[in-house]
Amino acid sequence: MDKESLEITLKTKLEILLQKMGVDFSDVVVKVGENEEGNANFKATISFSSDDANLIIGYHGETLQSIRTVLQQHIFREFGEWVYIFLNVGNYLEEKNNKLIEIAENASSKAKFLGKSIALYPMNSFERRIIHEAVSKIEGVESYSEGEDRERRVIIANKTDKE
């Protein structure tokens, strides 16, 4: 699989999917790069605009996450390789990342102040990853995940609890 054919396929598949959903969209931009971490060889960022952004995003990003999963399955079926996909309509991805980082910082401060672990609400793997990355940059706290499936959540713990 090469980057150019992956970009063309992702753009085409997304456009077909959005058309079948009956939503208006424009400005689809696909950027593919090497993936340095995880089990996927490539990561792709797909950005587009839409007046139907709320419909595409869905409740807590669930529809957007589903579209992302469908695209990943199409790519795996066609190329036989996994691709990590970031799907962004409007500025949703940036806003979501900033909100998750803020949650991680607030919960870390609370864990340090109270001297005990703070459990966050259940999140999908993408959201948990952002939280873990943010917490790893904060001194005095650490994070780990616990729970199963849709109930999996991040726990932010004060490091002094374990020492």
PyMOL commands that set and color helices and strands:
alter all, ss='L'
color gray80, all
select helices_A, chain A and resi 3-21+53-57+59-79+92-114+125-136+149-151+159-161
alter helices_A, ss='H'
color red, helices_A
select strands_A, chain A and resi 26-34+42-49+83-89+118-119+141-146+153-158
alter strands_A, ss='S'
color yellow, strands_A
deselect
rebuild
show_as cartoon
